[in-house]
Amino acid sequence: KEIEGDGVLLPGFIDCHTHICVAGSRAKDYAMRIQGKTYLEIAKAGGGIWDSVTQTRAADGETLTQLLLKRIERHLSEGVTTIEVKSGYGLSVEQELKQLRAIRSASAQTKAGIIATCLAAHMVPKDFNGNQTEYLMHVLNDMLPIIKRENLANRMDIFIEQSAFDAESATIYLNKAKQMGFDVTVHADQFTTGGSRAAVEAHAVSADHLEASGDTEIKMLANSNTVAVTLPGASLGLGMQYAPARKLLDSGACLAIASDWNPGSAPMGDLLMQAAVMSAAEKLNTAEVFAGLTYRAARALNLTDRGTLAPGMRADIQVYPVNDYREI
């Protein structure tokens, strides 16, 4: 529509890491966490990722689609025009496909650009009869060919952490997924290190989280083509340190900023607010923040048609009623 008066135009924001295809609530997890309960205590009380898996499995595909659309439209109203959406709350062939089909259905019903990512490797499901290596082979052999055939996603993600998958098993999984033609990304260095090294060695498009990354990991990311994706929403929701965004930029890494919008650790969603709060803590300048939310976030999704205001690019544009971009 036509806009009158002064304003600042920006490319639409790109949220390159979300978990918003999910049913149910984890509000009780959050309430326990801010009372000082640990992750293990919350899980023992019936919370954690598995709680979202149980609630998402109980929802039908249409319900998931409608819940997802509400979150997409909220993001879109706040200037986020491209949204990456992960599966990962199904953790079986049938249920992961249900999630990915819901993502595809929602994509057809919104003006936002939706990028699907398969996160079947979120954790080993409690009802799987086997170890992590056997589960990853099950995903590779029994799930990914169907995803490829139905064109449900061209990106694979894996959570490398003590509570999920080790770096050795993940590296095999990432390499095999790449051989099948998928882009790969990694949940890396959230609580312990090792994930970013696996991401770089697998030539992953991005390594996301990085709260635990130290000087060794920062240097490794800076010397690679893997985008460093920081998730300030998870730091805010968990009450922990931010990823070392300033050090990553100063070392020469490509830094993107995403919301990690999910029902457990980052339930707030508000991408620009999160980026603003992190920028104050990590001392990122305005240009670095906007770059992290636009063209560098596009790179984290391997997208070359958006993220800048330039001829030939997608006309994903947002306007702010201010005279100076710094007022945003």
Backbone hydrogen bonds in HBPLUS format (Angstrom, degrees):
<---DONOR---> <-ACCEPTOR-->    atom                        ^
c    i                          cat <-CA-CA->   ^        H-A-AA   ^      H-
h    n   atom  resd res      DA  || num        DHA   H-A  angle D-A-AA Bond
n    s   type  num  typ     dist DA aas  dist angle  dist       angle   num
A0008-VAL N   A0320-TYR O   2.84 MM 312  5.18 154.7  1.90 147.3 155.3     1
A0320-TYR N   A0008-VAL O   2.89 MM 312  5.18 155.6  1.95 142.2 150.2     2
A0010-LEU N   A0318-GLN O   2.92 MM 308  5.41 160.6  1.96 155.7 160.3     3
A0318-GLN N   A0010-LEU O   2.92 MM 308  5.41 168.0  1.93 160.4 163.9     4
A0012-GLY N   A0316-ASP O   2.76 MM 304  5.12 151.2  1.84 130.7 128.2     5
A0013-PHE N   A0079-GLY O   2.82 MM  66  5.89 150.9  1.90 157.4 156.8     6
A0081-THR N   A0013-PHE O   2.91 MM  68  5.83 134.9  2.12 145.4 154.3     7
A0082-THR N   A0013-PHE O   3.42 MM  69  6.76 157.2  2.47 153.1 154.8     8
A0014-ILE N   A0293-LEU O   2.80 MM 279  5.70 159.1  1.84 161.8 167.4     9
A0015-ASP N   A0082-THR O   2.91 MM  67  6.29 154.6  1.98 167.5 162.9    10
A0084-GLU N   A0015-ASP O   2.87 MM  69  6.16 169.5  1.88 174.3 171.3    11
A0260-ASP N   A0017-HIS O   2.85 MM 243  5.24 139.0  2.02 164.9 162.4    12
A0086-LYS N   A0018-THR O   3.16 MM  68  6.25 145.8  2.28 135.4 144.4    13
A0019-HIS N   A0261-TRP O   2.75 MM 242  5.72 161.0  1.79 157.4 157.9    14
A0029-ASP N   A0026-ARG O   2.92 MM   3  5.27 128.1  2.20 105.9 119.7    15
A0030-TYR N   A0026-ARG O   3.27 MM   4  6.75 155.2  2.34 150.7 156.8    16
A0031-ALA N   A0027-ALA O   2.93 MM   4  6.22 160.1  1.97 151.5 157.1    17
A0032-MET N   A0028-LYS O   2.99 MM   4  6.13 156.2  2.04 144.0 149.8    18
A0033-ARG N   A0029-ASP O   2.85 MM   4  6.09 154.0  1.92 149.6 157.7    19
A0034-ILE N   A0030-TYR O   3.02 MM   4  6.29 163.3  2.05 156.2 158.2    20
A0035-GLN N   A0032-MET O   3.11 MM   3  5.09 143.5  2.25  96.1 107.1    21
A0037-LYS N   A0032-MET O   3.04 MM   5  5.48 162.9  2.07 149.7 144.6    22
A0036-GLY N   A0033-ARG O   2.91 MM   3  5.17 158.0  1.96 107.3 114.2    23
A0042-ILE N   A0038-THR O   2.93 MM   4  6.21 156.0  1.99 152.2 158.8    24
A0043-ALA N   A0039-TYR O   2.93 MM   4  6.18 157.8  1.97 148.3 154.5    25
A0044-LYS N   A0040-LEU O   2.91 MM   4  6.12 159.3  1.96 149.8 155.2    26
A0045-ALA N   A0041-GLU O   3.10 MM   4  6.27 133.4  2.32 134.9 146.6    27
A0045-ALA N   A0042-ILE O   3.12 MM   3  5.08 129.6  2.39  93.0 106.7    28
A0047-GLY N   A0042-ILE O   2.88 MM   5  5.23 154.5  1.94 148.1 143.4    29
A0046-GLY N   A0043-ALA O   2.98 MM   3  5.19 157.1  2.03 111.3 114.6    30
A0051-ASP N   A0048-GLY O   3.03 MM   3  5.55 137.0  2.22 112.1 123.0    31
A0052-SER N   A0049-ILE O   3.00 MM   3  5.31 117.3  2.41 104.1 118.6    32
A0053-VAL N   A0049-ILE O   2.96 MM   4  6.34 150.5  2.05 149.3 158.9    33
A0054-THR N   A0050-TRP O   2.93 MM   4  6.15 162.9  1.96 149.9 152.9    34
A0055-GLN N   A0051-ASP O   3.08 MM   4  6.35 162.1  2.12 148.8 153.2    35
A0056-THR N   A0052-SER O   2.84 MM   4  5.88 153.9  1.91 146.4 153.9    36
A0057-ARG N   A0053-VAL O   2.86 MM   4  5.96 159.8  1.90 153.1 158.4    37
A0058-ALA N   A0054-THR O   3.28 MM   4  6.42 141.4  2.44 136.0 145.2    38
A0059-ALA N   A0056-THR O   3.17 MM   3  5.29 150.5  2.26 103.0 111.6    39
A0064-LEU N   A0060-ASP O   3.10 MM   4  6.44 161.9  2.13 155.4 160.5    40
A0065-THR N   A0061-GLY O   2.94 MM   4  6.17 155.2  2.00 146.8 153.9    41
A0066-GLN N   A0062-GLU O   3.01 MM   4  6.26 160.6  2.04 150.7 154.5    42
A0067-LEU N   A0063-THR O   2.98 MM   4  6.21 162.3  2.01 154.1 158.9    43
A0068-LEU N   A0064-LEU O   2.92 MM   4  6.04 158.8  1.97 148.8 155.0    44
A0069-LEU N   A0065-THR O   2.89 MM   4  6.11 155.7  1.95 147.6 154.5    45
A0070-LYS N   A0066-GLN O   3.16 MM   4  6.40 153.8  2.23 145.7 151.0    46
A0071-ARG N   A0067-LEU O   3.37 MM   4  6.71 155.5  2.44 143.3 148.8    47
A0072-ILE N   A0068-LEU O   2.86 MM   4  6.14 158.7  1.91 155.3 162.4    48
A0073-GLU N   A0069-LEU O   2.87 MM   4  6.02 165.7  1.89 152.8 155.9    49
A0074-ARG N   A0070-LYS O   3.13 MM   4  6.33 148.1  2.23 138.4 146.7    50
A0075-HIS N   A0071-ARG O   3.02 MM   4  6.27 166.7  2.04 151.1 154.3    51
A0076-LEU N   A0072-ILE O   2.82 MM   4  6.07 163.0  1.85 155.0 160.3    52
A0077-SER N   A0073-GLU O   2.96 MM   4  6.08 150.8  2.04 141.3 148.2    53
A0078-GLU N   A0075-HIS O   2.95 MM   3  5.18 143.8  2.08 104.2 115.5    54
A0080-VAL N   A0075-HIS O   3.05 MM   5  5.25 161.3  2.09 141.8 136.5    55
A0079-GLY N   A0076-LEU O   3.10 MM   3  5.23 158.1  2.15 113.2 112.6    56
A0113-GLY N   A0081-THR O   2.77 MM  32  6.12 168.2  1.78 159.3 158.1    57
A0083-ILE N   A0113-GLY O   2.75 MM  30  6.18 160.1  1.79 169.5 176.2    58
A0115-ILE N   A0083-ILE O   2.97 MM  32  6.16 162.6  2.00 138.6 142.3    59
A0085-VAL N   A0115-ILE O   2.80 MM  30  6.06 159.7  1.84 155.4 158.1    60
A0117-THR N   A0085-VAL O   2.95 MM  32  6.08 146.3  2.07 149.4 147.9    61
A0087-SER N   A0117-THR O   2.93 MM  30  6.43 141.7  2.08 161.3 173.4    62
A0096-GLU N   A0092-SER O   2.81 MM   4  5.75 164.3  1.84 157.5 161.3    63
A0097-LEU N   A0093-VAL O   3.08 MM   4  6.12 161.7  2.12 148.6 153.9    64
A0098-LYS N   A0094-GLU O   3.01 MM   4  6.23 144.3  2.14 136.8 147.1    65
A0099-GLN N   A0095-GLN O   3.07 MM   4  6.36 156.4  2.13 144.1 148.9    66
A0100-LEU N   A0096-GLU O   2.95 MM   4  6.25 167.3  1.97 154.3 157.3    67
A0101-ARG N   A0097-LEU O   2.86 MM   4  5.96 153.1  1.93 147.8 155.0    68
A0102-ALA N   A0098-LYS O   3.00 MM   4  6.17 146.3  2.12 141.8 151.0    69
A0102-ALA N   A0099-GLN O   3.10 MM   3  5.05 118.6  2.49  93.1 108.4    70
A0103-ILE N   A0099-GLN O   2.93 MM   4  6.29 150.1  2.02 149.1 157.6    71
A0104-ARG N   A0100-LEU O   3.02 MM   4  6.29 155.3  2.08 141.7 148.0    72
A0105-SER N   A0101-ARG O   2.90 MM   4  6.10 153.3  1.97 142.7 150.2    73
A0106-ALA N   A0102-ALA O   2.91 MM   4  6.12 160.8  1.95 149.2 153.9    74
A0107-SER N   A0103-ILE O   2.96 MM   4  6.11 153.6  2.03 145.6 153.1    75
A0108-ALA N   A0104-ARG O   3.28 MM   4  6.55 140.9  2.44 140.8 149.0    76
A0108-ALA N   A0105-SER O   3.23 MM   3  5.38 130.8  2.48  98.1 109.9    77
A0109-GLN N   A0106-ALA O   2.92 MM   3  5.16 154.9  1.98 108.7 117.0    78
A0118-CYS N   A0155-ARG O   2.92 MM  37  6.21 169.3  1.93 155.5 151.9    79
A0157-ASP N   A0118-CYS O   2.93 MM  39  6.11 153.0  2.01 160.8 156.0    80
A0159-PHE N   A0121-ALA O   3.07 MM  38  6.42 158.5  2.11 173.1 167.6    81
A0128-PHE N   A0125-PRO O   3.08 MM   3  5.40 163.3  2.11 117.1 117.4    82
A0135-TYR N   A0131-ASN O   2.94 MM   4  6.22 152.5  2.02 151.0 159.5    83
A0136-LEU N   A0132-GLN O   2.97 MM   4  6.17 162.4  2.00 149.8 153.8    84
A0137-MET N   A0133-THR O   3.04 MM   4  6.27 154.2  2.10 147.2 154.2    85
A0138-HIS N   A0134-GLU O   2.97 MM   4  6.15 147.5  2.08 139.8 149.0    86
A0139-VAL N   A0135-TYR O   2.96 MM   4  6.35 153.5  2.04 150.3 156.8    87
A0140-LEU N   A0136-LEU O   2.96 MM   4  6.21 163.9  1.99 148.0 152.3    88
A0141-ASN N   A0137-MET O   2.86 MM   4  5.94 160.7  1.89 150.1 155.0    89
A0142-ASP N   A0138-HIS O   2.81 MM   4  5.53 159.6  1.85 146.6 153.0    90
A0143-MET N   A0139-VAL O   3.03 MM   4  4.89 147.4  2.14 123.7 130.9    91
A0144-LEU N   A0139-VAL O   2.99 MM   5  6.24 163.5  2.02 168.6 170.6    92
A0146-ILE N   A0143-MET O   3.05 MM   3  5.52 125.7  2.35 111.6 124.6    93
A0147-ILE N   A0143-MET O   3.10 MM   4  6.41 160.4  2.14 154.1 160.3    94
A0148-LYS N   A0144-LEU O   2.88 MM   4  6.03 157.8  1.93 152.0 157.8    95
A0149-ARG N   A0145-PRO O   2.91 MM   4  6.04 158.2  1.95 140.8 147.3    96
A0150-GLU N   A0146-ILE O   2.88 MM   4  6.04 161.1  1.92 154.1 158.2    97
A0151-ASN N   A0147-ILE O   2.92 MM   4  5.72 107.8  2.45 130.9 146.9    98
A0152-LEU N   A0147-ILE O   3.01 MM   5  5.14 157.8  2.06 144.3 150.1    99
A0151-ASN N   A0148-LYS O   3.20 MM   3  4.94 150.1  2.29  95.0 103.9   100
A0183-ASP N   A0154-ASN O   2.87 MM  29  6.16 168.4  1.88 158.3 154.3   101
A0156-MET N   A0183-ASP O   2.86 MM  27  6.25 152.9  1.93 150.8 158.4   102
A0185-THR N   A0156-MET O   2.90 MM  29  6.29 144.5  2.02 158.6 168.3   103
A0187-HIS N   A0158-ILE O   2.89 MM  29  6.01 173.4  1.89 150.4 152.6   104
A0165-PHE N   A0159-PHE O   3.21 MM   6  6.24 145.9  2.33 148.8 158.2   105
A0160-ILE N   A0187-HIS O   3.14 MM  27  5.98 167.5  2.15 152.6 154.9   106
A0161-GLU N   A0165-PHE O   3.08 MM   4  5.69 132.3  2.32 131.1 144.8   107
A0164-ALA N   A0161-GLU O   2.94 MM   3  5.08 161.1  1.97 110.6 116.5   108
A0170-ALA N   A0166-ASP O   2.97 MM   4  6.11 160.4  2.01 154.0 160.5   109
A0171-THR N   A0167-ALA O   2.88 MM   4  5.95 150.1  1.97 144.8 151.3   110
A0172-ILE N   A0168-GLU O   3.40 MM   4  6.72 159.6  2.45 147.0 150.7   111
A0173-TYR N   A0169-SER O   3.12 MM   4  6.39 161.6  2.16 147.3 152.6   112
A0174-LEU N   A0170-ALA O   2.78 MM   4  6.00 163.4  1.80 157.5 161.5   113
A0175-ASN N   A0171-THR O   3.00 MM   4  6.13 165.5  2.02 149.5 153.3   114
A0176-LYS N   A0172-ILE O   3.03 MM   4  6.20 158.7  2.07 149.1 154.9   115
A0177-ALA N   A0173-TYR O   2.90 MM   4  6.08 156.7  1.96 150.5 157.4   116
A0178-LYS N   A0174-LEU O   2.94 MM   4  6.16 155.1  2.00 146.9 153.7   117
A0179-GLN N   A0175-ASN O   2.99 MM   4  6.24 150.6  2.08 141.4 149.5   118
A0180-MET N   A0176-LYS O   3.12 MM   4  6.40 131.9  2.37 137.2 149.2   119
A0180-MET N   A0177-ALA O   3.11 MM   3  5.09 132.9  2.34  94.3 107.3   120
A0182-PHE N   A0177-ALA O   3.15 MM   5  5.66 164.9  2.17 146.8 143.3   121
A0181-GLY N   A0178-LYS O   2.89 MM   3  5.08 157.7  1.94 106.6 113.8   122
A0205-VAL N   A0184-VAL O   2.83 MM  21  6.05 152.8  1.91 173.3 173.4   123
A0186-VAL N   A0206-SER O   3.25 MM  20  6.56 147.7  2.36 138.6 148.1   124
A0208-ASP N   A0186-VAL O   2.83 MM  22  6.08 176.8  1.83 174.2 174.7   125
A0188-ALA N   A0208-ASP O   2.76 MM  20  5.54 159.0  1.81 150.8 158.1   126
A0210-LEU N   A0188-ALA O   2.88 MM  22  5.80 166.2  1.90 166.1 163.1   127
A0212-ALA N   A0189-ASP O   2.76 MM  23  5.11 167.9  1.77 166.5 162.3   128
A0198-ALA N   A0194-GLY O   3.29 MM   4  6.53 160.0  2.33 143.6 148.7   129
A0199-ALA N   A0195-GLY O   2.94 MM   4  6.19 151.3  2.02 146.3 154.8   130
A0200-VAL N   A0196-SER O   2.92 MM   4  6.15 164.7  1.94 152.9 155.7   131
A0201-GLU N   A0197-ARG O   2.91 MM   4  6.06 168.2  1.93 154.0 157.7   132
A0202-ALA N   A0198-ALA O   3.01 MM   4  6.04 139.5  2.18 138.0 147.9   133
A0204-ALA N   A0199-ALA O   2.86 MM   5  5.04 177.3  1.86 156.0 155.1   134
A0203-HIS N   A0200-VAL O   2.99 MM   3  4.95 156.8  2.05 103.8 110.4   135
A0227-VAL N   A0205-VAL O   2.95 MM  22  6.22 168.2  1.96 141.9 138.1   136
A0207-ALA N   A0227-VAL O   2.89 MM  20  6.24 155.0  1.96 167.6 168.3   137
A0229-VAL N   A0207-ALA O   2.97 MM  22  6.02 172.4  1.98 146.2 148.6   138
A0209-HIS N   A0229-VAL O   2.98 MM  20  6.21 155.1  2.04 164.2 170.0   139
A0213-SER N   A0210-LEU O   3.13 MM   3  5.07 160.2  2.18 104.7 110.9   140
A0218-ILE N   A0214-GLY O   2.91 MM   4  6.10 160.5  1.95 158.3 164.8   141
A0219-LYS N   A0215-ASP O   3.00 MM   4  6.11 164.7  2.02 148.4 151.8   142
A0220-MET N   A0216-THR O   3.07 MM   4  6.25 156.9  2.13 143.9 150.6   143
A0221-LEU N   A0217-GLU O   2.94 MM   4  6.17 161.8  1.98 151.7 155.7   144
A0222-ALA N   A0218-ILE O   2.92 MM   4  6.08 159.2  1.96 149.7 156.1   145
A0223-ASN N   A0219-LYS O   3.05 MM   4  6.21 140.2  2.22 143.1 152.5   146
A0224-SER N   A0221-LEU O   3.11 MM   3  5.17 159.6  2.16 111.8 112.7   147
A0228-ALA N   A0254-CYS O   2.84 MM  26  5.94 158.0  1.89 168.2 174.2   148
A0256-ALA N   A0228-ALA O   2.90 MM  28  6.17 163.0  1.93 148.2 153.3   149
A0230-THR N   A0256-ALA O   2.91 MM  26  6.24 168.2  1.92 155.1 152.1   150
A0258-ALA N   A0230-THR O   2.96 MM  28  6.27 167.6  1.98 171.7 175.6   151
A0234-ALA N   A0231-LEU O   3.08 MM   3  5.79 137.6  2.27 119.0 127.6   152
A0236-LEU N   A0232-PRO O   2.92 MM   4  6.17 160.5  1.96 154.7 159.6   153
A0237-GLY N   A0233-GLY O   2.87 MM   4  5.98 161.0  1.90 144.5 150.4   154
A0238-LEU N   A0234-ALA O   2.89 MM   4  5.85 148.3  2.00 142.0 149.5   155
A0239-GLY N   A0235-SER O   2.89 MM   4  5.62 120.7  2.25 134.6 147.4   156
A0240-MET N   A0235-SER O   3.07 MM   5  4.96 150.3  2.16 135.1 142.4   157
A0245-ALA N   A0243-ALA O   2.68 MM   2  5.54 134.7  1.88 114.6  99.2   158
A0248-LEU N   A0244-PRO O   2.93 MM   4  6.15 156.9  1.99 155.1 162.6   159
A0249-LEU N   A0245-ALA O   2.99 MM   4  6.23 164.1  2.02 153.8 156.8   160
A0250-ASP N   A0246-ARG O   2.93 MM   4  6.12 166.6  1.95 151.8 156.2   161
A0251-SER N   A0247-LYS O   2.95 MM   4  6.01 136.6  2.14 140.7 151.2   162
A0253-ALA N   A0248-LEU O   2.91 MM   5  5.29 157.7  1.96 160.7 153.2   163
A0252-GLY N   A0249-LEU O   2.97 MM   3  5.15 151.9  2.05 104.7 113.8   164
A0257-ILE N   A0292-GLY O   2.92 MM  35  5.03 160.6  1.96 124.0 119.8   165
A0262-ASN N   A0266-ALA O   2.95 MM   4  5.26 160.1  1.99 121.1 127.6   166
A0274-GLN N   A0270-ASP O   3.12 MM   4  6.30 162.3  2.15 149.2 154.4   167
A0275-ALA N   A0271-LEU O   3.00 MM   4  6.24 161.6  2.03 153.0 158.0   168
A0276-ALA N   A0272-LEU O   2.89 MM   4  6.08 155.1  1.96 148.6 155.5   169
A0277-VAL N   A0273-MET O   2.95 MM   4  6.21 160.9  1.99 155.0 159.4   170
A0278-MET N   A0274-GLN O   2.97 MM   4  6.19 166.6  1.99 152.5 156.2   171
A0279-SER N   A0275-ALA O   2.88 MM   4  5.99 151.7  1.96 142.7 151.2   172
A0280-ALA N   A0276-ALA O   3.17 MM   4  6.43 147.3  2.28 143.3 150.4   173
A0281-ALA N   A0277-VAL O   3.25 MM   4  6.57 151.8  2.33 144.6 151.9   174
A0282-GLU N   A0278-MET O   2.73 MM   4  5.84 165.8  1.75 163.3 167.2   175
A0283-LYS N   A0279-SER O   2.78 MM   4  5.16 120.5  2.13 131.1 140.6   176
A0284-LEU N   A0279-SER O   3.10 MM   5  4.63 150.0  2.20 119.1 128.4   177
A0288-GLU N   A0285-ASN O   3.06 MM   3  5.32 115.8  2.49 101.8 117.2   178
A0289-VAL N   A0285-ASN O   3.04 MM   4  6.39 153.3  2.12 155.3 163.4   179
A0290-PHE N   A0286-THR O   3.00 MM   4  6.28 172.8  2.00 159.1 159.8   180
A0291-ALA N   A0287-ALA O   2.85 MM   4  5.95 156.6  1.91 147.9 155.1   181
A0292-GLY N   A0288-GLU O   3.00 MM   4  6.06 151.6  2.08 137.0 144.7   182
A0293-LEU N   A0289-VAL O   3.07 MM   4  6.37 129.1  2.34 142.6 156.5   183
A0293-LEU N   A0290-PHE O   3.21 MM   3  5.07 135.9  2.41  92.0 104.1   184
A0294-THR N   A0291-ALA O   3.21 MM   3  5.16 154.7  2.27 100.0 107.6   185
A0296-ARG N   A0291-ALA O   3.05 MM   5  5.75 156.8  2.11 154.5 156.4   186
A0298-ALA N   A0294-THR O   2.87 MM   4  6.17 145.7  1.99 149.7 160.7   187
A0299-ARG N   A0295-TYR O   3.09 MM   4  6.30 147.9  2.20 134.4 142.1   188
A0300-ALA N   A0296-ARG O   3.10 MM   4  6.41 142.7  2.25 136.7 146.4   189
A0301-LEU N   A0298-ALA O   3.02 MM   3  5.22 143.4  2.16 101.1 112.0   190
A0303-LEU N   A0298-ALA O   2.89 MM   5  5.05 175.0  1.89 145.6 144.4   191
A0302-ASN N   A0299-ARG O   2.96 MM   3  4.72 160.3  2.00 101.2 106.9   192
A0314-ARG N   A0305-ASP O   2.86 MM   9  5.98 174.4  1.86 163.6 164.2   193
A0313-MET N   A0310-ALA O   3.12 MM   3  5.73 162.4  2.16 139.2 141.0   194
A0322-VAL N   A0320-TYR O   2.81 MM   2  5.65 139.2  1.98 107.2  94.7   195
A0327-GLU N   A0324-ASP O   2.88 MM   3  5.64 160.4  1.92 124.1 130.1   196
A0328-ILE N   A0325-TYR O   3.19 MM   3  5.73 157.0  2.24 111.5 117.8   197
